Amino acid sequence: MEGQLVGLAMDTFKTTLIISMPVLIAGLGAGLLVSIFQATTQINEMTLSFVPKIILVAVVVIFTMPMMMNTMKDFTIRMFDLIPLIAQ
């Protein structure tokens, strides 16, 4: 029983990482590029750092939404399959 719960926790963390990584990497990359641009041009405009990140994250979410939905669907099916095993 404890082994199943540990496996469930590991599967949950793995699924969370798989779903969130594309968005986090895109935001990190955009932030790094904007920071380099701001450092080289000495432009310290606050909106310059937020607008490209928001746009890029929105685009990445739109393009990776099918993968995210399939991953969540598979995870949910696995969780429903585990309910009878854990309830014993």
Rosetta constraint file for C-alpha pairs under 8 A:
AtomPair CA 1 CA 5 HARMONIC 6.45 0.50
AtomPair CA 1 CA 86 HARMONIC 6.69 0.50
AtomPair CA 2 CA 6 HARMONIC 6.17 0.50
AtomPair CA 3 CA 7 HARMONIC 6.08 0.50
AtomPair CA 4 CA 8 HARMONIC 6.03 0.50
AtomPair CA 4 CA 86 HARMONIC 7.41 0.50
AtomPair CA 5 CA 9 HARMONIC 6.17 0.50
AtomPair CA 6 CA 10 HARMONIC 6.20 0.50
AtomPair CA 7 CA 11 HARMONIC 6.03 0.50
AtomPair CA 8 CA 12 HARMONIC 6.10 0.50
AtomPair CA 9 CA 13 HARMONIC 6.28 0.50
AtomPair CA 10 CA 14 HARMONIC 6.08 0.50
AtomPair CA 11 CA 15 HARMONIC 6.05 0.50
AtomPair CA 12 CA 16 HARMONIC 6.16 0.50
AtomPair CA 13 CA 17 HARMONIC 6.20 0.50
AtomPair CA 14 CA 18 HARMONIC 6.19 0.50
AtomPair CA 15 CA 19 HARMONIC 6.17 0.50
AtomPair CA 15 CA 71 HARMONIC 7.16 0.50
AtomPair CA 15 CA 72 HARMONIC 7.60 0.50
AtomPair CA 15 CA 75 HARMONIC 7.31 0.50
AtomPair CA 16 CA 20 HARMONIC 6.06 0.50
AtomPair CA 17 CA 21 HARMONIC 5.69 0.50
AtomPair CA 18 CA 22 HARMONIC 7.84 0.50
AtomPair CA 19 CA 68 HARMONIC 5.51 0.50
AtomPair CA 19 CA 71 HARMONIC 7.37 0.50
AtomPair CA 20 CA 24 HARMONIC 6.16 0.50
AtomPair CA 21 CA 25 HARMONIC 5.89 0.50
AtomPair CA 22 CA 26 HARMONIC 6.12 0.50
AtomPair CA 22 CA 60 HARMONIC 7.06 0.50
AtomPair CA 22 CA 64 HARMONIC 7.69 0.50
AtomPair CA 23 CA 27 HARMONIC 6.17 0.50
AtomPair CA 23 CA 57 HARMONIC 5.79 0.50
AtomPair CA 23 CA 60 HARMONIC 6.21 0.50
AtomPair CA 23 CA 61 HARMONIC 6.60 0.50
AtomPair CA 24 CA 28 HARMONIC 6.05 0.50
AtomPair CA 25 CA 29 HARMONIC 6.00 0.50
AtomPair CA 26 CA 30 HARMONIC 6.07 0.50
AtomPair CA 26 CA 53 HARMONIC 7.85 0.50
AtomPair CA 26 CA 56 HARMONIC 6.75 0.50
AtomPair CA 26 CA 57 HARMONIC 6.24 0.50
AtomPair CA 26 CA 60 HARMONIC 7.19 0.50
AtomPair CA 27 CA 31 HARMONIC 6.01 0.50
AtomPair CA 27 CA 53 HARMONIC 5.56 0.50
AtomPair CA 27 CA 54 HARMONIC 7.92 0.50
AtomPair CA 27 CA 56 HARMONIC 7.11 0.50
AtomPair CA 27 CA 57 HARMONIC 6.06 0.50
AtomPair CA 28 CA 32 HARMONIC 6.12 0.50
AtomPair CA 29 CA 33 HARMONIC 6.21 0.50
AtomPair CA 30 CA 34 HARMONIC 6.08 0.50
AtomPair CA 30 CA 52 HARMONIC 6.82 0.50
AtomPair CA 30 CA 53 HARMONIC 5.57 0.50
AtomPair CA 30 CA 56 HARMONIC 7.31 0.50
AtomPair CA 31 CA 35 HARMONIC 5.98 0.50
AtomPair CA 31 CA 49 HARMONIC 6.72 0.50
AtomPair CA 31 CA 53 HARMONIC 6.52 0.50
AtomPair CA 32 CA 36 HARMONIC 6.20 0.50
AtomPair CA 33 CA 37 HARMONIC 6.14 0.50
AtomPair CA 34 CA 38 HARMONIC 6.02 0.50
AtomPair CA 34 CA 48 HARMONIC 7.46 0.50
AtomPair CA 34 CA 49 HARMONIC 6.00 0.50
AtomPair CA 34 CA 52 HARMONIC 7.95 0.50
AtomPair CA 35 CA 39 HARMONIC 6.04 0.50
AtomPair CA 35 CA 49 HARMONIC 7.39 0.50
AtomPair CA 36 CA 40 HARMONIC 6.15 0.50
AtomPair CA 37 CA 41 HARMONIC 6.13 0.50
AtomPair CA 38 CA 42 HARMONIC 5.27 0.50
AtomPair CA 38 CA 43 HARMONIC 5.06 0.50
AtomPair CA 38 CA 44 HARMONIC 6.31 0.50
AtomPair CA 39 CA 43 HARMONIC 7.20 0.50
AtomPair CA 44 CA 48 HARMONIC 7.93 0.50
AtomPair CA 45 CA 49 HARMONIC 7.30 0.50
AtomPair CA 46 CA 50 HARMONIC 6.92 0.50
AtomPair CA 47 CA 51 HARMONIC 5.90 0.50
AtomPair CA 48 CA 52 HARMONIC 6.97 0.50
AtomPair CA 49 CA 53 HARMONIC 6.87 0.50
AtomPair CA 50 CA 54 HARMONIC 6.11 0.50
AtomPair CA 51 CA 55 HARMONIC 6.18 0.50
AtomPair CA 52 CA 56 HARMONIC 5.98 0.50
AtomPair CA 53 CA 57 HARMONIC 5.94 0.50
AtomPair CA 54 CA 58 HARMONIC 6.10 0.50
AtomPair CA 55 CA 59 HARMONIC 6.23 0.50
AtomPair CA 56 CA 60 HARMONIC 6.14 0.50
AtomPair CA 57 CA 61 HARMONIC 6.07 0.50
AtomPair CA 58 CA 62 HARMONIC 6.20 0.50
AtomPair CA 59 CA 63 HARMONIC 6.27 0.50
AtomPair CA 60 CA 64 HARMONIC 5.94 0.50
AtomPair CA 61 CA 65 HARMONIC 5.62 0.50
AtomPair CA 64 CA 68 HARMONIC 6.18 0.50
AtomPair CA 65 CA 69 HARMONIC 5.97 0.50
AtomPair CA 66 CA 70 HARMONIC 6.12 0.50
AtomPair CA 67 CA 71 HARMONIC 6.10 0.50
AtomPair CA 68 CA 72 HARMONIC 6.14 0.50
AtomPair CA 69 CA 73 HARMONIC 5.98 0.50
AtomPair CA 70 CA 74 HARMONIC 6.09 0.50
AtomPair CA 71 CA 75 HARMONIC 6.13 0.50
AtomPair CA 72 CA 76 HARMONIC 6.04 0.50
AtomPair CA 73 CA 77 HARMONIC 6.20 0.50
AtomPair CA 74 CA 78 HARMONIC 6.22 0.50
AtomPair CA 75 CA 79 HARMONIC 6.20 0.50
AtomPair CA 76 CA 80 HARMONIC 6.23 0.50
AtomPair CA 77 CA 81 HARMONIC 6.17 0.50
AtomPair CA 78 CA 82 HARMONIC 6.27 0.50
AtomPair CA 79 CA 83 HARMONIC 6.51 0.50
AtomPair CA 81 CA 85 HARMONIC 7.76 0.50
AtomPair CA 82 CA 86 HARMONIC 6.16 0.50
AtomPair CA 83 CA 87 HARMONIC 6.03 0.50
AtomPair CA 84 CA 88 HARMONIC 6.63 0.50
